[in-house]
Structures are given as C-alpha cells and as structure tokens.
C-alpha cells in the first residue's frame, strides 16, 4: 500500500462505520419510472427527471439530428471556436422563455454557480447564502475570495439582520429556488424586497424548479412573477426537468457580457456538445406546450403526500416533486432504502454530509411519467418497510 493510500484508508473506513459511505449503482437503461440497475428491474423514485423528458423519443431524435449537423463535440471553448449556431439559438430561446435580455450557457450547473459568484463578488465582496444552499453555491462563495456568511434557512429576518449590519455596498444574496434535499421553495418575493431595500443583488439557482414550476415551466421566477429587476441573476439547469444537460445564466445584457469576460469556468471550458443544445431546443418546446406534465405531477404529489401522512411518517413540507421523509439516523434511512429495494423499488437514502447530522431521509422524487398505480405500489412498499425496520 502506498503512503497516500495509508493516509486515505482510515478516513474511508471511518465513513463506512458511520453509515455514510456512498456506493455507485450502474443504470443499464434510460431514465424512466421502470429502470434496470445492476442487472435487476426496479420501479424508481430517485430521478430528477421531473417531466419525464430524459427518454422522450422526440428529444432523442433532435439529439441525433444535432449530431448529424454539428458532430459529437464542440471542439473548443465558446470564446475560441466552440460557440455553434445551436448554442446561440438555445440562448436566444431561453432568454425569451425567462423574460430576460440574454442567456449564457454553461456546461454544468456547478460551473455556472462557481463562475457567477466568483465573477460578481471576489475579494472584498460579501456573499450571503441560505444555510441549506446546494454545495455548488456554497463552494462558489468559499472559493470566490469574498466574505461568506450564511443566514438561517428561508429566514428573512435572519437575512435582514445580516444585511442591516453590513457595510458592503454590493452584497450578493444567493439562494436555491427549490431546495434539492428538502423540496421547499425559497421566500423569493421577500428576498427580492430585502435586496432592493438594502441595495443588494439577488441570485437564484432554480435547478429544481425550472421547467417543473410555473404555468409555462418558467420556474420560480414565473411562479412569483419576478422580473429581471427584482431577480437580476437567474441560474437554471437543463439536466433535470428538461431532460438533457448543461446550464445557463439569465439576466441583463450587461450582466451576460460581464460574465463572458470574467467568469473563468465559462472562458476556460470546452462548450457543451452542440447536439445537446440542439436537442434542448426541442425540450424547451415540449416544456412550454405540454402543461399537462406539470398538472399530472401536481396530482401525483398530492396522492403521495396523502398516503405518506396516513402511514404516520415524518413527511417534510414540500409542494414540489421532491418529497423527503425525515428518518433521522443514517443507518435507519439505509435500512429502509434496502427494505424498499428488496420489494423492487428504488429510493435513495440521503445522509450527512449532504444533509445536516441527524436529518437523514428518504428522498422520494416524482416524475410526470409515474402512474397513480405506481405511487400506490410505493406507498404499500413503504408500509411494509416501516414494519420491518424500527423507525421512531
């Protein structure tokens, strides 16, 4: 064993003993309610494919068409020779969809958040973040060189205390739109009001709301009718409800031009494959036109909530496709997940450090492609799992 392995091995063993060790599973099918994992068939409730578009044949055909037009890769960064017509068309379409001046594509949501926070803050700046923000937002703040503070989750009084005591003239307030592990929605109208009152700038990462929320799938900005002035920095991802990949930042003409010049993860990264951008144009068309997907999702969410509450489990408050059942102990969450798996149902056990200590949970996510019968099957399996595992 090398000296490096000798140093690393104890930390791995400690994580496993604490029931926090993560193991990858191999998906052998496309994303869908029924999947094949490690050679077995499962009914899955752990994908972020909220509208059921990841395996939609129309988007697959558009991806193939895009590959025929542009090849399999972009071959360069956007600022060298990697910015294709497909990228440009998608940016224009997303700008119209979000009601913003312009959009800038990034290869991943993580890169978008890292790039935007660092470009807008940097040394001497102040970044105020919700305590339960996604790791990409927290990492972006930590690595930006700015002073990083965290306010209590979704607590506008906590944020106002920090804003009122700050002498920074350009604080950046950063929050998830929909919190990925809790499923709740940030109090965005109140956050926008505070930012205007204290001359701060609001940035929202709408990874889990974009496409799934709003009458036309515009996400939290559409849900709360927040225009570009109220919400100047809007981040969205395309690998969840949109079923493809990549991310974007939407905002003013000046903001986008600034990011093109100063957002390092944009400048120094190969552009996403243009075929993916071409396919996402079709995805956007479907998201806008097929509102029945969001309506179906709402029906399934209510069905699940009603059923879980009847079982007496601690279901967290959420009106979104993310429905977490709070368990507490990491080992109990794992045992429940394994009990469900033995019944042919795949639900992830989420444990620290992804969530705070003592708040391990089953994170159930719904898709518009799930049926009411499949949700009933999950509820029955949950009832049996709880009987087999001592959950207080």
N, C-alpha and C positions, 0 to 999 in steps of 0.2 A: 504494500500500500504506500502510495506517495505521501510526502509531507503534507501536501494540500488535502488529500483525502483524509489523512489523520486528523486534520483540523476541522474538516467539514462533517465527518461522520457523526460525532456526538450531537450536533445540532439536529441532524436528520432523525436520529434515534429519539431525541427529546420531543421533537414534534410528533412523532408517531405514538409515543407513550401518552401524549396529551390528547390523543384522538383528533389531531389537527392535520395529519398527513394527507396530502392530496394525490390521487392517482388518476391518470388519464384513462378514459374509455375510448374505444375505437368505433366510430359510427360508420356503418357499412352501407348506408342508404342515404337518400336525400332527406332534408328536414321535412317532417310531416308528423301528424299525430301518431301514426304507426311507423316505427323505425326498427332497424336491425342494428344491434350493438353487440360487439364481441361474439357474433355468431348466433345471437338469440333475438327473438321478436319481442318488442315492448310497446306499450302504449305510453307515450312520453308527454310529460307536463313540465319540461325544463328548458324549452327553447325560447328565444326572444323573437321568434318568427310570428309576431302578433297577428298579422293579417293573412298568414298562410301563403306568402308570395315567394318564399325561398325556392320552391319547386314548381312554381307556376310555368306551364308549358309556353305561354306567350313570352315570358321574360327569358326563358331558356332559348327560344328561337331568336329573340333580339340579341342575346349574347353571341349566338352563333353567327348571326348576320354581322355583328360588330367585329368579330374576329376575322371574317372574310374581308371586311372593309379596311381594317386597321392592323390586323395581325394579332399576335398573342400578348405583346407587351408594348409599353410606350417607348422604351429605349433610352429615355433621358428625363431629366427633371423638367418641370414646367418652363423654367426660365432658360433652358438650353434649346432643346427641340422636341420636348415631350408633351407640349400642350396641343392636343389634337382638336379638330373641329367637334368631335363628340364631347370632349371636356367642356368646350366653350358653350355648346348648345345646352348641356346639362346645367351649367352655371346660370345661364340666362333663364332657363325654365324654373329652376329653384328660386331664383330671385323673384320672379313673378308669383310663384306659389307662396312664398313667405311674405310678400309685400315689402321687400327691401330693395334698395338701389342695386346692390350687386351681391354676388356669392363667390367664394373662393373654395375650391375643392382641396381636400387633404386626403392622404392615403388611408388614415385611420382616425377615429375619434380621439384616441390617446395623443396622437401627434398634433391634432388640431388644438386640443386644450393646452398642451405643453407650449405650442408655438404662440398662441394668442396671449396667454398670461404673461409669458416672458417678454413678448414684444410690447405689451401695453403697460407693464409695470417696471421690472428691472430694479436695479439698486436704487434705494432711496424711496421707492414706492411703497404703497400699503395695499395688501390683498386681504379682504375679509371673506372668510368662507364658512358655509354651513358645516357644522361638526360632522354630519354624515355624508358629505360630498364624496363622489367617486374618487378612487385612487388617482386617476389621471389629473383631476383638478387639484388635489392636494399636492401631488408630485410637481405639477406645473408651478404652483405657488412656492413650494420649497426650493425648487431649482432656479426660480427666476431671479433670486437675489433680493427680492423685495421683502419687507417686513410682513410676516404672515400671522394673522390672528383668526381664530375660529369662534363663531357665535353659536349659541345653543340651537339645536335642530329646530328649524322652522319657527324660531322665536324672534319676532320683530322687535320686541322690547330689548332683547339681548343685543341685537344688531344696532339699534338706535343708541344704546349706551356706548357702544364702541365708536360709532360714527361721531357722536357729540363730543367725545373726549379726544378725538384725533385732531392733530394739526395738519394732516395731509390734505392738500387741496384737490387731489385726484385719486381718491381711494377707488379700488376696483372691488365691487361686491360680486361674489361668484357663488352660484348655486346650481344644483341639478334642477331640472324641471320636474321630472318624476324620479324619485329616489329608487335606485335599482334594487336594493335589498329590502326596503320597507314598502314600496309601492305607492306611497303618498305623494302628493303634489305640493310643491313649494308655494307659500303665500305670495305669489308674484305681484298682484296689484299693490299690496302693502310694501313689498320690497322696492318696487318701482317708485312709489311715492316717497319713501325714505331717501332713495338715491337722488331724486330731484331736489328734495328739501336740503340735503347736505352736500349737493354738488358732487356726488359720487357717480360712478359708471356701473351699470348692471350688465353682467354676463351670465347667460343661462345655457347650460348644456342640456338639450332636450333629446338626448339619445333614446330614452324610452317613451317619449310622448309623441315625437314626430312621426306622422303617419297614422298613429293609433288614436290620437285625440283631436278634437275639433271637427266641425261639420264637414270640412273638406280634407281633413288629415293634416292641417297646418300645425298641429301640436299645441303646446301650452300657450304660445303667442296668439294663436287663433282662439283658443278656448277662453282666454281672458281679454281678447281684443287689445293686445299690447302692440302699438305701432313701433316704428323704428326709433322714435324719440324716447318713448318710455322704456324700450328694451333695445339698446343700441348694439349689443353683441349677442347674437344668437348662433349657437352651435347645434348641429344636428348630425346624426349618423344615418347611414344608408344600409347597414348590415343587419338591422333589426326588423322593424315593420316594413321596410322597403324591400327586404329580401335579397339585396345584392352586396355591396361593400363600399367602404370609404366613408368620408365625412365631409362636412362643409362648414364654413362660417358665413353668416349673412349679416349685412349691415350697410352702412353708407358708402358712397363712392370713395370718400377719403379714408375710411377705415380699411377697406379692401386694398387700396393702393398702398397704404402704410404696411399692411401685413405682407404684401408681395415683396416689399423692400426689406422688412425687418424680422419676419417670422422664420427662424432658421430651419425648423422641420419642414417648412414648405420649400424654402430655397434649395436645400441640400438633399432632397429626397427624390428618387425616381417617381414620376407621376403614376397614378393608378392605371392599369391597363385600359386603353380607350374602349375596348369591347365592353368592359364593365360599365363605363359611363353611358355607352350606347344602350345597354340593357336597362339602365336605371331610368332612362327617358320613358321607356315602356312601363316600368314600375310606377313612375310618377303619374302617368296617365291612368293606370288602374287605381291607384290610391285616391286620386281625385274623383273618379267617375263611379267607383263601386262602393258607395257609402254603406251598403248592406253588410260589408265586412265589419265595420265598426259597430253597427247596430247588433249584429249577431254576437259580437264579443261582449257587449253590454249585457245581453241576455244570459250568456254563459257565466259571466262574473257574478251576477245576482244569484243564479242557480247554485253556484259553488258556495257562495257566502251563506246562503240559507242552509245548505246541507252541513257545512262545517260547524256552524253555530249550533245546530241540533245535536251534533256529536259532543258538544261541550268543550271543544278545543279553543285555544287562545289565538283566535284569528286577528291579525293586526288590521288597523283601519286602512283601507285602500279601496278606491273606486276604479283602479286600473287593472290591466291584465296581470300584474304582479300581485299575487295573493300569498303572503307569508304566514305560516302557522308557527307561532313562537313556542319553542320547546325548552330552551334554557341551557341544559347541559349538552356539550358536544357529543358525548357518547350516546345519549338518548336519541339525538337527531339522526346519528348514523344508524342506530338500531332500527328506527322507524323507516328510514330510507331503504334499508336492506330488507325489512319485512314487506314493504311495498314491491320491491324488486322481485322477491320470491313469488309474488302474485302477478308478475308480468307488467308492472307499472314503474316507470322511471321518474322519480322526483329527487332533485338534488338536496343534500343536507349542507346548509351553509353554516360555516363555523368561523371563529376568530382565526386570523386577524381580519377577514373580510367584514365581519360584524363585531360589535363590541363583546367583550367577555361576558358570559352568562346569558347571551341572547342568540344562541344557536337556533336554527329554524329549518323547517321545510319550506323551500321557496317554490311554490306552485305558480307556473305561468301558463296562461291560456292562449289559444290561437283561434281565430275565426273558423279554422278548419276542423276544430273539435266538434263532436256532436253532443247533444244532450245525453244520449245514452252513454257516451264515453265518460262524461262528467259523473254520471250516476255510478259507473263502474269504479271510478276513482274514490268516490265517497264510501262505497261499500268496502273497498280495499282499505281505506283509512280506518274504518271502524274495526276491521279485523286486526289491523296492525297495532292499533292502540290497545286492543285486548291482549295482544301477545307481548307488548312492551310496557313496562310500568312507567306511565307518564303521569306526573302530578299536575 
